[in-house]
Amino acid sequence: MMNATMFLHQLTGVVMNRGYGFGQRLRNALLWSVALLLGISTVYAQPIRPELPKLSLTGREVGYDPAYYPDGRIWVPAALDPVNAPRYILVPVFIKNCWVTAGGYQARPIYSIRFKLQYDSSAFRAVGVLTRGPVYTGNHPNVRLVSSDSATIADGWQITWDDAPDTTYQVISGLPYTNNRLRGRRVNIVMQSNQPLPLTGDPSAQSCDAFEFRPLCYVKLKVLGAPGVGESDVSPLAIAPDSIYYNSLNVVTESPFPGDINYPVPAPRDRYLGGMRFQRPPGAPAIINDLELGMIYAHIYTPGRFDFSPKPTGLDPNEIAVQSQGDSLYYITRVVYLDPVLQNQLQARVNVKVSLVPEGVRVRNVIVESDQPWLKFEGVGSGSNVKRLNPAGPTRRGTLAYIDRGILGPGGNGYPDAVNQNVPSTQDPVLNLDVIAEPQDIDDPNIQDPNEYAGKYEGYITFRSEDAEISPVRLKVTFLYIRVPDETYNGVSTVWAPRGIELKIRNSAPTPQQTRLLFGTGLRATINADSLFGEFAYQTPPNDAQFYARFFPINATDGSQDNGLGDYTGIFSSRDIRNVYDDTTIVYRVRFSTGGALNYPVVITWDPRSFPDGAQLFLRDVEGGQIFSVDMRNATPNPDGTMSYTIRDAQVTAFDIEYTPARAVRQTMNAKGWNLVSLPVRPSDNFYSVVFPNLQGVTPIKFSQDIYQQEERLKVGVGYFVRFPNPDTTIISGVLVKQINSRLFPVRVYDGWNTVGALSVPVSVDRITFEPATQGGTPPVRVPLTFVYEYQTNRGYRAVSELTPGKGYWIKVRGQGFYNLSAPTTRGNASLDELASLLQSAAELSILDAGHRNGLLYITDLRSSEPIGEMPPLPPVGTFDVRFATNTLIATDANPVVRLQGAEYPLTLHLAKSTYAYTVLDATTGTELGKLLPGASVTITDPNVTAVRLLRQTPAEIGYTLQVTPNPVETTALVRFTVPETGVATVDLYDALGQRVRQLYSGTVTPGETTLELNTGELPAGTYIVKVSSGIHTAVERITIVR
């Protein structure tokens, strides 16, 4: 059968033109006939016909691409030092390729392109042709820099170029620039490839108008010109109109289809270039060769600099401003803070504005990036006239296509635009930049507790653009993670709410004024201004003619005693945080002014619910209470639960708050005998007989470096064995302990077992961490497959998942270092780790002695090359303890040995959750002591038995068997099983995946052998399991079905 192409050739004939294409446009009637012959029922639209590729410097058919040229011009920053600091620009050459086989025309592939770019040699000098460069999308003001290094269409093509004078670069006579002809140069560009020139649109489209201009290449020009009279500060660049070659066809003078009415021989300024139709205003440079397409004007200007605002005013020491420290370094004058006290408030970000100076400048391809993981930024704002970074949202690296000042918009140097359309109608907005600090991204491997993020951090945001006079420039950001005051935790309850203690002070002016102050105690706080707690010292005294209130620490040495303390957050007018471990009463002095005597009385308000339990707070005049003295827990109540005191005497302009911090009270309950304890608070006197006055005359014992050691001075974070002659309840008062580390309470741990302590609040064992013994060293780790153990006087060692105040614990570590423990900011639920979950599935062996002390051990089938659940060293002699001979809490062998210490006889052994029975033997003599069945018990009366062996019994030994014959089986097998006693039994058949295939029997059986027939004729070949269950006993037999 003749194909359609051959049919068209015979109908129309072929007109060849040196391999570029063939054919001519068919008449409509002929096309209709062809369509019917090819089985096409209807034709609704003419397909496109090939269109010669078009080159453009503006990226559009008519006009310009605003993503590349917002006002239709190239704005070029001059090189201020062309020799030592040359400046370059990349000029994109765009191409639209709709050279597509369609409409009865055959478009042969294009493998080579040749054209010339003309320019003014006093303005530029060509230095190269590149195939990678910036790509932009969008419209003013949010043009998006997609990439600064994207491949062009000619990427991978072989490119040669040369640069030479070109006297055809000229002007119309009568203009002042009469020497342009002599200043003209051209870049001759030749590019070739073994791959055809790709289309720039969808070949199925019905019009070439749907095709787009894309960058073909970039011409790199060195900037030589400078702004000013007599210089080429405004000059045109153009694609020379005398010759443009695709393969060997000069499209300027030749037709690709000679003789075809649709492809006549080109006339001047026809079809082969795309761009703008310039109308030359008076005094402007001339249009090259009087052409109207293929051009763009380049304007050279003095480059600008990055500029930041707001500028400092000096009116507020806490204002947000940007200050310069030289030409390339700026800094935000106020810290970027995060204060956990200020919950549900926007924090850790400040806003700065980024622009340029002076007027009439632009920078392109702006890169913004930070040098710290925690330091991010985001372009913000609402509406359409907002500058957006790419990508949107908080980021550490973003790009902008350009920042413009004084070129775009009404009144700008580039207005109206190049085609007199008065666009853009608005000037370029400044970059509204939120600077963001995210503490969770602080890259410090030594920080394991979120509370330890507190501190000052510095980072830099860098701004780069090759168009700027100075690049890069850096913006210094100081981030302050404010430490939470100790009053975060309110006494002995388990309610967590970061807050400190707040005062509100209000005058009685016609329009009352109010300010807020914050005080409290904190870790490592001092009497001076502590930036760690959000404080700073004012540099100037307050104005007594205006309303204010500030803390003035009496004995400070940094100026705050004279000018007062400020608050970095600006939420409070002043804050004063003191050392949490100060044992004396702390005096906070507040000076205030009502702004005039007529503005009295002054009302001071506070919330007593923010006071820690046990703390004492008094409000007094500065004369020691001669005028007023108020217990702040018993002042005038308000309906909202707060309390107030009113100062009516206009002579009073200051007051003191006397704060005796909470001396936390913890009650510990200890049993008669040995107990493993720790300090639940930091007492004022840590001598052991003061802390525990009812001990039985034995100095507390800790375990460290593989030995028991006596210690008279008890330390926070250490576990001690102590002995009480009777059950005892001890009340211990002191400062709350919410953190144990090498700086606060150094507790050294050594390789092996160590006794450690707890905090003043319950915490999960997951909060245990370690520090290295030396700077830069390796911290110790908990030994795998070991628990954290407590010691219960009546039960012995028990694995725990939570550390309780007042108790001591055993941990085993590998390596040396310091014990760390910290309380979370919110109370969490304790959770078992993977090892502890093993206990839930293991068999339980409980051992109860006559003194009602009950030890619990575990037996599992899990096999391990390492001991599982290794136990600490034996407690002091005579102390109740049960463990396996492997020194573990868990036995993994079939016949384990149990060792007993400090037990009172008789003993009762009870077995639960087990699928096995055991024979109990005296481990020393081998004497049988009884049969231990699941759910049953064995009693031992002989006090000489200090160790027992458990011998696991096999099913046959207890009269329980299962046999399947023959095996392998083809069609039928007999299942024989025996049980030792009458009971209900089930027999099931399972496949290799554990899915039950069939139940063979379910019912009562009597002692002796029971036989069943298993018919396998309908089952596929493979491996199966027969399972018999009766009571606590289970037996399985693997069989193979064959065919």
TAZI-V472779 format. One record per backbone hydrogen bond with DSSP energy under -0.5 kcal/mol. NH is the residue of the N-H (numbers start at 1). CO is the residue of the C=O. E is the energy in kcal/mol with one decimal. If there is no record, write none. Layout:
BEGIN
NH:CO:E  NH:CO:E
END
This chain:
BEGIN
7:3:-2.1  8:4:-2.4  9:5:-2.2  10:6:-2.1  11:7:-2.0  12:8:-2.7  13:9:-2.3  16:14:-0.6  17:21:-0.9  20:17:-2.0  22:106:-1.0  31:27:-2.5  32:28:-2.4  33:29:-2.1  34:30:-2.5  35:31:-2.5  36:32:-2.1  37:33:-2.4  38:34:-2.0  39:36:-1.5  40:35:-3.0  41:39:-0.6  48:205:-0.6  50:102:-0.6  51:98:-1.9  54:96:-2.2  55:272:-1.4  56:94:-2.0  57:274:-0.5  63:275:-1.7  65:58:-2.7  66:64:-0.8  68:65:-1.2  69:65:-2.5  72:69:-1.2  74:297:-3.0  75:73:-0.6  76:74:-0.6  76:299:-3.8  78:301:-3.0  79:225:-0.5  80:78:-0.8  81:85:-0.6  82:79:-0.6  85:81:-3.1  89:221:-2.3  91:89:-0.6  91:219:-2.6  92:90:-0.7  93:217:-2.8  94:56:-3.1  94:92:-0.6  95:214:-2.5  96:54:-2.4  97:95:-0.5  98:51:-0.7  98:96:-0.6  100:98:-2.1  102:100:-0.7  102:105:-0.9  105:102:-1.6  106:22:-1.9  107:105:-0.6  108:20:-3.1  108:106:-0.7  111:109:-0.5  113:191:-2.4  114:245:-2.3  115:189:-1.9  117:187:-2.1  118:116:-0.5  118:238:-3.7  119:185:-2.4  121:119:-0.6  121:183:-3.6  123:120:-1.5  124:120:-2.3  125:222:-1.4  127:220:-2.8  128:220:-1.1  130:218:-3.2  133:150:-2.1  135:147:-2.3  137:144:-1.9  142:139:-1.4  143:141:-0.6  144:137:-3.7  145:143:-0.5  146:135:-2.0  146:144:-1.1  147:135:-1.1  150:133:-3.2  152:131:-2.7  153:215:-2.3  154:216:-1.6  155:152:-1.5  157:154:-2.5  158:192:-3.0  159:157:-0.6  160:190:-2.8  162:188:-1.6  164:186:-2.1  166:184:-2.3  169:166:-1.3  170:168:-1.0  175:172:-1.0  178:176:-1.7  180:177:-0.7  182:179:-0.6  183:179:-1.1  184:180:-0.9  184:181:-0.7  185:119:-2.3  186:164:-2.8  187:117:-2.7  188:162:-2.7  188:186:-0.6  189:115:-2.9  189:187:-0.6  190:160:-2.9  191:113:-2.7  192:158:-2.5  193:111:-2.0  197:110:-2.5  200:97:-2.0  203:201:-0.6  205:202:-2.2  210:207:-1.4  211:208:-1.8  212:200:-2.0  214:95:-2.3  216:93:-3.6  217:93:-1.2  218:130:-2.9  219:91:-2.6  220:128:-2.8  220:218:-0.6  221:89:-2.6  221:219:-0.6  222:125:-3.3  223:87:-3.0  224:123:-3.2  224:222:-0.5  225:123:-2.0  231:228:-1.6  233:231:-1.8  235:298:-2.2  237:296:-3.0  238:118:-1.9  239:294:-2.0  240:116:-2.2  240:238:-0.7  245:114:-2.9  246:249:-2.2  247:112:-2.6  249:246:-2.1  250:248:-0.6  251:244:-2.3  251:249:-1.0  253:250:-1.2  254:250:-2.1  260:257:-2.2  263:260:-1.7  270:267:-0.8  271:269:-0.5  272:270:-1.6  274:55:-2.5  275:61:-2.4  278:276:-0.9  280:278:-0.6  284:281:-2.0  290:287:-2.0  291:288:-3.4  296:237:-1.8  298:235:-3.0  299:74:-3.6  300:233:-3.6  300:298:-0.5  301:76:-2.4  305:357:-3.1  307:355:-2.5  309:353:-1.9  319:316:-1.9  321:319:-0.7  322:310:-2.8  323:331:-2.7  325:329:-3.7  330:474:-2.8  331:323:-2.5  332:476:-2.2  333:321:-2.9  333:331:-0.5  336:478:-3.3  337:335:-0.7  338:480:-2.1  340:338:-0.6  340:482:-0.6  342:339:-1.8  343:341:-1.6  345:342:-0.8  348:337:-2.5  350:435:-1.8  352:433:-2.9  353:309:-3.2  354:431:-2.5  355:307:-3.1  355:353:-0.5  357:305:-1.9  360:405:-1.2  361:405:-2.3  363:403:-2.3  365:401:-2.4  366:400:-2.0  367:464:-2.3  368:398:-3.1  369:462:-2.0  370:396:-2.2  371:460:-1.6  375:372:-1.0  376:374:-0.7  376:436:-3.0  377:395:-1.9  378:434:-1.6  380:432:-2.8  386:384:-1.5  387:430:-0.6  390:399:-1.9  391:389:-0.5  395:377:-2.0  398:368:-3.1  399:390:-2.1  400:366:-2.3  401:143:-1.0  403:363:-2.3  405:361:-2.8  412:409:-2.6  413:406:-2.4  414:407:-2.5  415:412:-1.6  418:71:-2.4  420:417:-2.1  431:354:-2.6  432:430:-0.8  433:352:-2.8  433:431:-1.0  434:378:-3.1  434:432:-0.6  435:350:-3.5  435:433:-0.6  436:376:-3.0  436:434:-0.5  437:348:-2.8  438:374:-2.6  439:437:-0.6  441:438:-2.1  442:439:-1.9  444:442:-1.4  447:444:-2.0  448:446:-0.8  452:449:-2.2  453:450:-1.7  454:451:-1.3  455:481:-1.7  457:479:-2.8  459:477:-2.4  461:475:-2.4  462:369:-3.4  462:460:-0.5  463:473:-2.8  464:367:-2.2  468:465:-1.3  469:304:-3.2  472:463:-0.6  473:463:-2.0  474:328:-2.7  475:461:-2.7  476:330:-3.4  476:474:-0.6  477:459:-3.2  479:457:-3.2  479:477:-0.6  480:336:-3.1  480:478:-0.5  481:455:-2.8  481:479:-0.6  482:338:-2.3  482:480:-0.9  483:532:-3.0  486:521:-5.4  487:521:-0.5  488:485:-1.5  489:486:-1.5  490:488:-0.6  490:495:-1.0  491:489:-1.6  493:490:-1.1  496:494:-0.6  497:488:-1.6  501:519:-2.4  503:517:-2.8  504:605:-2.3  505:515:-2.5  506:603:-2.2  507:513:-2.3  508:599:-3.1  512:510:-0.6  515:505:-2.2  517:503:-2.6  518:574:-1.8  519:501:-2.7  520:576:-1.4  522:578:-3.1  525:522:-1.6  531:529:-0.7  533:530:-1.5  534:531:-2.0  535:530:-2.3  536:566:-1.0  538:536:-0.5  538:564:-2.2  544:542:-0.8  546:543:-2.0  548:593:-1.9  550:591:-2.5  552:589:-2.6  556:553:-1.2  562:559:-1.3  563:559:-2.4  564:560:-1.4  565:551:-2.0  566:536:-4.1  568:534:-2.8  570:567:-1.1  573:516:-2.7  574:516:-0.8  575:566:-0.5  576:518:-2.2  578:520:-2.3  580:522:-1.8  582:579:-1.5  583:581:-0.6  586:659:-3.0  588:586:-0.6  588:657:-2.6  589:587:-0.6  590:655:-3.0  591:550:-2.4  592:653:-2.6  593:548:-2.2  599:596:-2.0  600:597:-1.2  601:647:-0.6  602:647:-2.8  603:506:-2.7  604:602:-0.5  604:645:-3.0  605:504:-2.6  606:643:-2.3  607:502:-0.5  608:606:-0.6  610:607:-2.0  611:608:-1.7  615:612:-2.1  616:660:-2.1  618:658:-2.0  619:630:-2.9  620:618:-0.6  620:656:-2.7  621:628:-1.6  624:621:-1.3  625:621:-0.7  630:619:-2.9  632:617:-2.3  632:630:-0.7  634:631:-2.2  636:644:-1.5  638:642:-2.7  641:638:-2.0  643:606:-2.9  644:636:-2.1  645:604:-2.2  647:602:-3.2  648:646:-0.6  650:648:-0.6  652:649:-1.8  653:651:-0.7  655:590:-2.2  656:620:-3.4  657:588:-2.4  658:618:-2.7  658:656:-0.5  659:586:-3.3  659:657:-0.7  660:616:-3.1  660:658:-0.6  661:659:-0.8  664:662:-1.0  664:734:-1.9  666:664:-0.5  666:732:-2.8  668:666:-0.5  668:730:-2.9  670:668:-0.5  670:728:-3.3  673:724:-2.9  675:722:-2.8  676:791:-0.7  677:675:-0.7  677:720:-3.2  678:806:-1.5  682:735:-2.8  683:681:-0.9  688:712:-2.3  690:687:-1.4  691:687:-2.1  692:688:-3.1  693:691:-0.5  695:692:-1.1  696:723:-2.8  697:695:-0.6  699:697:-0.5  701:721:-2.0  702:709:-3.1  704:702:-0.5  704:707:-2.5  706:753:-0.5  707:704:-1.4  709:702:-3.3  711:700:-2.1  714:686:-2.6  714:712:-0.8  718:715:-1.6  719:755:-1.0  720:677:-3.0  721:701:-3.4  722:675:-2.7  722:720:-0.6  724:673:-2.3  725:694:-0.7  728:670:-3.0  730:668:-2.9  730:728:-0.5  732:666:-3.1  732:730:-0.6  734:664:-2.0  735:682:-2.2  737:680:-0.5  738:736:-0.6  740:821:-3.3  745:741:-1.3  748:746:-0.5  749:817:-2.6  752:813:-2.7  754:811:-2.3  755:703:-1.7  756:754:-0.5  756:809:-2.9  757:717:-2.0  759:761:-0.5  760:737:-3.2  763:803:-1.7  765:801:-2.0  767:764:-1.9  768:765:-1.7  769:820:-2.1  771:818:-2.2  773:816:-0.8  777:774:-2.4  779:777:-0.5  781:814:-1.5  783:812:-2.3  786:783:-1.0  787:870:-0.6  788:800:-0.5  789:787:-0.5  789:810:-1.8  790:798:-2.5  792:790:-0.5  792:796:-2.8  793:791:-0.6  795:792:-2.0  796:792:-3.7  798:790:-2.2  800:788:-2.5  803:763:-3.5  804:802:-0.5  807:804:-1.9  808:676:-1.9  809:756:-2.7  810:789:-2.5  811:754:-2.3  813:752:-2.6  814:781:-2.9  815:813:-0.6  817:749:-1.9  818:771:-2.3  819:747:-2.8  820:769:-2.6  821:740:-2.3  823:738:-2.0  837:833:-2.1  838:834:-0.8  838:835:-0.8  839:835:-0.7  839:836:-1.0  840:836:-0.6  840:837:-0.6  841:837:-0.6  841:838:-1.1  842:838:-0.7  843:859:-2.7  844:912:-2.5  845:857:-2.8  846:844:-0.6  846:910:-2.2  847:855:-2.7  848:908:-2.3  849:853:-2.4  850:904:-2.8  852:849:-1.8  854:794:-2.8  855:847:-2.6  855:853:-0.6  857:845:-2.7  858:889:-2.2  859:843:-2.3  860:891:-2.6  869:785:-2.8  870:785:-0.8  871:887:-3.1  879:876:-2.0  881:901:-2.4  883:899:-1.8  884:888:-2.1  885:897:-2.8  887:884:-2.3  889:869:-2.5  890:868:-0.9  891:858:-2.8  898:948:-3.3  899:883:-3.5  900:946:-2.6  901:881:-2.2  906:940:-0.6  907:940:-3.0  908:848:-2.2  909:938:-3.3  910:846:-2.3  910:908:-0.5  911:936:-2.0  912:844:-2.4  918:932:-2.7  919:951:-2.5  920:918:-0.5  920:930:-3.1  921:919:-0.5  921:949:-2.7  922:927:-2.8  923:921:-0.6  923:947:-2.1  924:947:-0.5  926:922:-2.8  929:920:-3.9  930:920:-1.0  932:918:-3.8  933:931:-0.8  935:911:-2.7  936:933:-2.6  938:909:-2.2  940:907:-2.8  943:941:-0.6  945:942:-1.7  946:944:-1.1  948:898:-2.1  949:921:-2.6  950:896:-2.8  951:919:-2.9  951:949:-0.6  952:950:-0.7  953:917:-2.5  958:954:-0.9  958:955:-0.7  959:956:-1.5  960:955:-2.9  961:978:-1.0  963:976:-2.8  965:974:-2.2  968:1040:-0.6  969:1040:-2.5  973:1014:-2.4  974:965:-3.5  975:1012:-3.2  976:963:-3.2  976:974:-0.6  977:1010:-2.4  978:961:-1.9  979:1008:-1.0  983:1005:-2.2  985:1003:-3.3  986:1029:-2.2  987:1001:-2.7  988:1027:-2.5  989:998:-3.1  990:1025:-2.9  991:995:-2.4  992:1023:-0.6  994:991:-2.0  997:989:-3.2  998:989:-1.6  1000:987:-2.4  1000:998:-0.6  1001:987:-1.7  1003:985:-2.4  1005:983:-3.0  1008:979:-1.2  1010:977:-2.9  1012:975:-2.5  1014:973:-3.5  1015:1013:-0.6  1016:971:-3.6  1016:1014:-0.6  1017:971:-0.7  1019:1016:-1.4  1022:1041:-1.9  1024:1039:-2.7  1025:990:-2.5  1026:1037:-3.0  1027:988:-2.7  1027:1025:-0.5  1028:1035:-3.0  1029:986:-2.4  1030:1033:-2.5  1031:984:-0.6  1033:1030:-2.3  1035:1028:-2.5  1037:1026:-2.2  1039:1024:-2.5  1041:1022:-2.9  1042:969:-2.2  1042:1040:-0.5
END
